[in-house]
Amino acid sequence: MLKRKKRTLLLRGSELPPDAPHVDVVVHRIISLAEAMAEIEFYEYQREFAWAFIETIVLNTSDRLTGLFSRQSGKSRIVGAVAASLALSLPWLAETFPLDWRFNMTDEQGNYRGYSGGFSMGIYAPKKEQAQITLEKVQITMDTETTKQIMEEMGVVWSIANGTTVGLSNGSVVRAMSASPQSHIEGDSHNCICLEESQDIDDTVIEKSLTPMVSSTNGGIIRIGTPSITKSNFYHAIRDNIRRDALEGTKTHFFYPCSVTTKYNSLYREFVEKERQRLGEDSDAFQMSFECKFLLQRGMFITEQSLFDETTSIPFGPYSEIYTDGFHLPPIDDTGRQWDVVAGIDFGKKQDA
């Protein structure tokens, strides 16, 4: 493992040293390294998502990125290649540029929070097997002939390689775990976590167990998945990012339906067209899997659009004019006795992933 040097206080926002590379240069080269290690070339939409992923780590913005990808469009491949590239490059950058706060941050007390001791990332999914799919992409990237040559030149070797963990001698670790409600995952700390199939992860698990994992490092959270029929934590995170992007001019939500992804792969385009004909363009399966649309009307008692429709909510009329401080029913007789209003909803069943 690389020996950690004594650091000065390098809080985020400190002035960068004259020899510090521009952030665009850093991100571009980490992406180029990812492509070289994986021996592939990212499509344009994959490169856009990879750029945001790397930038939020390098600048320590603690962004919560969300990505809606049509099925089998390569989202796990991007995450796997980028994670492998970060695991190899960030410790090297920390040692090469010891006065660059982006790689050697400390907190207010001077406690080191940088990458000279390695980069840590957790991959979580509703089932362990789903998280292992992305970890397998990391392992495939780390096992190419190009990566072997790069690691030899850098003096880095494997320290751990199994079904749940990839570890390097520079201290970097990528771990895959289940995020089911029955799992016990509290305790791990990461620089970044990736939530695979985020639409199916329990809301309480995300907020109570997963999000705190990046608190000590002010790390990033990458949420990727496909639409569902209910308003999950993933759905609300997407809505929050869309609002933020509109107000602040940022780019934290990424939307890649089949109209985007089929432009880059003729075989994929041919398959999607066959599915369009087989399932029907308006079918639920095609709309969610390939058009990336949430079909809330299939999984909720009433949709927001229907609830606030003028035939349902009655946002005008005598009650809205008279009772401006809220809805009050008039008494039914001279004694002043009020009407009792009772409403009940039978949901029929609980939605379960």
VMD Tcl script that draws the C-alpha trace (Angstrom):
set ca {
  {0.00 0.00 0.00}
  {1.22 3.51 -0.76}
  {2.53 5.37 2.28}
  {0.52 8.42 3.24}
  {2.44 11.67 3.37}
  {1.88 14.36 5.97}
  {-0.73 16.80 4.65}
  {-1.46 20.45 5.19}
  {-5.04 21.76 5.48}
  {-6.55 21.43 2.00}
  {-10.26 22.15 2.28}
  {-12.50 22.21 -0.76}
  {-12.42 25.71 -2.25}
  {-8.76 26.27 -1.40}
  {-6.67 27.79 -4.17}
  {-5.21 25.11 -6.42}
  {-1.41 24.99 -6.89}
  {-0.03 26.29 -10.22}
  {0.75 22.78 -11.51}
  {-2.76 21.45 -10.80}
  {-4.46 20.14 -13.96}
  {-7.77 21.71 -14.98}
  {-10.78 19.65 -13.92}
  {-11.80 19.08 -17.56}
  {-8.37 17.62 -18.26}
  {-8.62 15.34 -15.21}
  {-12.10 14.09 -16.11}
  {-11.21 13.59 -19.77}
  {-8.14 11.54 -18.91}
  {-9.98 9.38 -16.36}
  {-12.62 8.64 -19.02}
  {-9.89 7.86 -21.57}
  {-8.27 5.54 -19.02}
  {-11.64 3.82 -18.43}
  {-12.09 3.24 -22.16}
  {-8.52 1.95 -22.51}
  {-8.84 -0.36 -19.50}
  {-12.20 -1.74 -20.72}
  {-10.91 -1.83 -24.32}
  {-14.10 -0.17 -25.55}
  {-15.19 3.27 -26.75}
  {-18.09 4.89 -24.93}
  {-21.11 6.01 -26.89}
  {-21.90 9.72 -26.69}
  {-24.63 9.29 -24.04}
  {-22.41 6.95 -22.02}
  {-19.60 9.49 -22.10}
  {-21.97 12.24 -20.90}
  {-23.03 10.17 -17.89}
  {-19.46 9.03 -17.16}
  {-18.28 12.67 -17.25}
  {-20.84 13.72 -14.61}
  {-20.02 10.65 -12.51}
  {-16.28 11.42 -12.46}
  {-16.72 15.18 -12.05}
  {-18.85 14.85 -8.91}
  {-16.13 12.66 -7.36}
  {-13.19 14.87 -8.40}
  {-14.87 18.11 -7.29}
  {-16.44 16.50 -4.21}
  {-19.81 18.09 -4.98}
  {-21.77 15.31 -3.19}
  {-24.27 15.32 -6.08}
  {-27.01 12.70 -6.18}
  {-27.01 11.78 -9.87}
  {-29.97 9.91 -11.35}
  {-30.05 8.06 -14.64}
  {-32.99 6.52 -16.49}
  {-31.61 4.11 -19.11}
  {-33.56 1.94 -21.51}
  {-32.97 -1.73 -20.77}
  {-29.66 -3.25 -21.87}
  {-28.23 0.08 -23.04}
  {-24.94 -0.35 -21.16}
  {-25.48 1.43 -17.85}
  {-23.69 -1.24 -15.80}
  {-20.83 -1.27 -18.30}
  {-20.28 2.47 -17.80}
  {-20.34 2.22 -14.01}
  {-18.00 -0.77 -14.03}
  {-15.41 0.84 -16.31}
  {-15.50 4.21 -14.52}
  {-15.25 2.58 -11.06}
  {-12.18 0.61 -12.18}
  {-10.58 3.74 -13.63}
  {-11.19 5.77 -10.45}
  {-9.84 2.97 -8.28}
  {-6.58 2.97 -10.22}
  {-6.17 6.69 -10.97}
  {-7.26 8.59 -7.83}
  {-4.57 7.22 -5.47}
  {-1.93 7.96 -8.14}
  {-3.26 11.51 -8.58}
  {-3.22 12.02 -4.80}
  {0.47 11.09 -4.65}
  {1.41 12.98 -7.82}
  {-0.32 16.22 -6.77}
  {0.02 16.29 -2.96}
  {-1.13 19.92 -2.66}
  {-4.23 19.51 -4.85}
  {-7.30 19.57 -2.56}
  {-9.36 17.60 -5.06}
  {-7.30 14.50 -4.35}
  {-6.06 15.30 -0.83}
  {-8.92 16.90 1.06}
  {-9.05 17.31 4.81}
  {-11.88 18.39 7.07}
  {-11.84 21.49 9.30}
  {-9.87 19.63 11.96}
  {-7.19 18.62 9.47}
  {-8.28 14.98 9.28}
  {-7.27 13.55 5.94}
  {-10.16 12.60 3.62}
  {-8.32 12.18 0.32}
  {-7.40 9.25 -1.89}
  {-3.77 8.44 -1.11}
  {-5.06 5.47 0.88}
  {-7.39 4.37 -1.90}
  {-10.83 5.00 -3.42}
  {-13.81 3.19 -1.91}
  {-17.05 2.49 -3.76}
  {-20.10 0.43 -2.85}
  {-22.52 -1.09 -5.36}
  {-25.94 -1.90 -3.92}
  {-29.03 -3.47 -5.49}
  {-32.29 -5.08 -4.27}
  {-30.58 -8.48 -4.58}
  {-26.92 -9.32 -4.15}
  {-26.86 -11.02 -7.56}
  {-27.92 -7.75 -9.24}
  {-25.11 -5.83 -7.57}
  {-22.64 -8.54 -8.57}
  {-23.49 -7.97 -12.24}
  {-21.97 -4.49 -12.03}
  {-19.05 -5.74 -9.92}
  {-18.41 -8.29 -12.65}
  {-18.07 -5.37 -15.09}
  {-15.42 -3.91 -12.78}
  {-13.59 -7.24 -12.71}
  {-13.78 -7.62 -16.49}
  {-12.31 -4.12 -16.89}
  {-9.53 -4.90 -14.43}
  {-8.70 -8.17 -16.17}
  {-8.01 -6.93 -19.70}
  {-4.51 -7.12 -21.16}
  {-4.38 -3.32 -21.31}
  {-5.23 -2.99 -17.61}
  {-2.67 -5.63 -16.66}
  {0.01 -3.64 -18.48}
  {-1.06 -0.35 -16.85}
  {-1.12 -1.92 -13.39}
  {2.34 -3.39 -13.92}
  {3.72 0.03 -14.92}
  {2.10 1.61 -11.83}
  {3.26 -1.15 -9.50}
  {-0.31 -2.02 -8.46}
  {-1.55 -5.58 -7.99}
  {-4.80 -7.25 -6.93}
  {-5.25 -7.68 -3.19}
  {-8.82 -9.05 -3.17}
  {-10.87 -10.64 -5.95}
  {-14.03 -12.56 -5.14}
  {-17.76 -12.46 -5.78}
  {-18.37 -9.45 -3.55}
  {-15.13 -7.41 -3.46}
  {-12.42 -6.13 -5.76}
  {-9.40 -4.70 -3.95}
  {-6.08 -3.26 -5.13}
  {-2.72 -2.85 -3.40}
  {-3.13 0.97 -3.61}
  {-5.96 0.69 -1.07}
  {-8.89 1.02 -3.48}
  {-11.91 -1.22 -2.89}
  {-15.14 -1.79 -4.82}
  {-17.74 -3.85 -2.99}
  {-21.11 -5.32 -4.09}
  {-23.83 -5.92 -1.51}
  {-27.55 -6.55 -1.23}
  {-29.74 -3.63 -0.21}
  {-32.72 -5.73 0.79}
  {-34.58 -4.77 4.00}
  {-33.24 -7.98 5.61}
  {-29.58 -7.19 4.93}
  {-27.33 -5.66 7.57}
  {-25.11 -3.19 5.72}
  {-24.62 -0.39 8.23}
  {-21.03 0.45 9.05}
  {-19.34 0.73 5.65}
  {-17.98 4.12 4.55}
  {-17.47 4.98 0.89}
  {-16.38 7.83 -1.36}
  {-19.25 6.89 -3.68}
  {-22.15 4.48 -3.78}
  {-24.03 3.25 -6.83}
  {-27.64 2.10 -6.43}
  {-28.43 -0.40 -9.19}
  {-32.08 -1.07 -10.07}
  {-32.75 1.84 -7.76}
  {-36.49 1.79 -8.42}
  {-36.79 -1.47 -6.45}
  {-34.70 -0.57 -3.39}
  {-36.71 0.03 -0.23}
  {-37.03 3.73 0.66}
  {-36.08 3.19 4.30}
  {-32.95 1.26 3.34}
  {-31.83 4.13 1.09}
  {-32.33 6.87 3.67}
  {-31.35 4.97 6.84}
  {-28.62 2.59 5.68}
  {-27.18 3.66 2.31}
  {-27.09 7.47 2.20}
  {-25.13 7.83 5.49}
  {-22.33 5.70 4.00}
  {-20.93 8.72 2.14}
  {-21.49 11.28 4.91}
  {-17.93 11.29 6.31}
  {-16.44 11.84 2.85}
  {-19.18 14.11 1.43}
  {-19.31 11.51 -1.32}
  {-21.50 11.08 -4.36}
  {-24.52 8.85 -4.92}
  {-25.26 7.40 -8.36}
  {-28.81 6.11 -8.82}
  {-29.60 4.20 -12.00}
  {-32.53 2.08 -13.05}
  {-35.70 1.88 -15.08}
  {-39.22 3.21 -14.40}
  {-41.81 1.41 -12.31}
  {-45.49 1.82 -11.45}
  {-45.04 3.42 -8.02}
  {-43.53 6.60 -6.58}
  {-40.33 5.22 -5.10}
  {-37.35 7.07 -3.62}
  {-35.84 6.83 -7.11}
  {-38.85 8.60 -8.61}
  {-38.68 11.45 -6.09}
  {-34.90 11.78 -6.57}
  {-35.46 12.16 -10.30}
  {-38.13 14.83 -9.77}
  {-35.83 16.72 -7.36}
  {-32.96 16.63 -9.86}
  {-35.18 17.82 -12.72}
  {-36.31 20.80 -10.63}
  {-32.74 21.57 -9.56}
  {-31.45 21.38 -13.13}
  {-34.19 23.76 -14.29}
  {-33.51 26.28 -11.52}
  {-29.71 26.13 -11.35}
  {-28.76 25.18 -14.89}
  {-27.04 21.99 -13.69}
  {-27.12 18.48 -15.13}
  {-27.83 15.91 -12.44}
  {-30.55 13.84 -14.13}
  {-29.85 11.83 -17.26}
  {-32.61 10.47 -19.48}
  {-31.76 7.92 -22.16}
  {-34.84 6.27 -23.70}
  {-34.56 4.02 -26.73}
  {-34.91 7.03 -29.07}
  {-31.41 7.97 -27.86}
  {-29.74 4.62 -27.26}
  {-30.75 2.98 -30.55}
  {-28.79 5.59 -32.52}
  {-25.48 3.98 -31.56}
  {-25.99 0.23 -31.92}
  {-27.66 -1.23 -35.01}
  {-28.17 -4.65 -33.37}
  {-29.82 -3.04 -30.36}
  {-31.98 -0.90 -32.65}
  {-33.14 -3.99 -34.55}
  {-34.05 -5.78 -31.32}
  {-35.98 -2.79 -29.93}
  {-37.97 -2.47 -33.16}
  {-38.94 -6.15 -32.95}
  {-40.03 -5.64 -29.34}
  {-42.02 -2.59 -30.39}
  {-43.94 -4.75 -32.86}
  {-44.24 -7.77 -30.56}
  {-45.32 -5.95 -27.40}
  {-46.91 -2.89 -28.99}
  {-45.53 0.62 -28.62}
  {-48.19 1.55 -26.06}
  {-47.81 -1.58 -23.95}
  {-46.73 -1.19 -20.34}
  {-43.68 -3.38 -20.83}
  {-42.35 -1.38 -23.79}
  {-43.16 2.00 -22.27}
  {-41.28 1.23 -19.05}
  {-38.40 -0.86 -20.40}
  {-37.52 1.14 -23.50}
  {-39.33 4.51 -23.42}
  {-38.35 5.01 -19.75}
  {-41.80 6.19 -18.63}
  {-43.23 5.78 -15.14}
  {-46.76 4.34 -15.39}
  {-48.09 5.50 -12.05}
  {-51.70 4.96 -13.09}
  {-50.99 1.20 -12.96}
  {-49.72 1.11 -9.40}
  {-51.44 3.92 -7.48}
  {-54.95 4.53 -6.23}
  {-55.04 7.84 -8.09}
  {-52.45 9.80 -10.02}
  {-51.49 13.38 -9.29}
  {-52.96 14.49 -12.61}
  {-56.29 12.81 -11.88}
  {-56.40 14.06 -8.28}
  {-56.10 17.68 -9.29}
  {-58.36 17.43 -12.29}
  {-61.23 19.94 -12.00}
  {-63.80 17.15 -12.06}
  {-62.20 15.56 -8.96}
  {-60.74 18.18 -6.66}
  {-63.18 21.05 -7.37}
  {-60.62 23.87 -6.98}
  {-63.35 26.50 -7.44}
  {-66.95 27.14 -6.42}
  {-68.85 28.23 -3.27}
  {-66.77 26.30 -0.72}
  {-63.46 27.58 -2.03}
  {-64.85 31.14 -1.94}
  {-66.57 31.05 1.46}
  {-64.19 28.94 3.52}
  {-60.86 30.53 2.63}
  {-59.16 29.13 5.75}
  {-60.06 25.56 4.85}
  {-63.06 23.35 4.14}
  {-65.81 23.40 6.81}
  {-69.23 21.82 6.50}
  {-72.23 23.83 7.79}
  {-74.23 22.60 10.85}
  {-77.14 20.29 10.12}
  {-79.56 21.90 12.67}
  {-80.02 24.83 15.06}
  {-78.04 23.12 17.85}
  {-74.87 23.62 15.85}
  {-74.18 19.91 15.48}
  {-71.72 19.31 12.62}
  {-71.77 16.77 9.84}
  {-69.44 13.82 10.27}
  {-67.38 13.11 7.17}
  {-65.90 9.64 6.73}
  {-63.79 8.42 3.81}
  {-62.25 5.01 3.21}
  {-59.93 3.56 0.60}
  {-59.47 -0.15 -0.03}
  {-56.07 -0.50 -1.70}
  {-56.71 -4.16 -2.45}
  {-53.07 -5.21 -2.14}
  {-49.63 -3.88 -1.37}
  {-47.28 -3.31 -4.29}
  {-44.17 -5.43 -3.95}
  {-41.12 -5.50 -6.23}
}
mol new
graphics top color blue
foreach p $ca { graphics top sphere $p radius 0.5 }
foreach p [lrange $ca 0 end-1] q [lrange $ca 1 end] { graphics top cylinder $p $q radius 0.2 }
display resetview
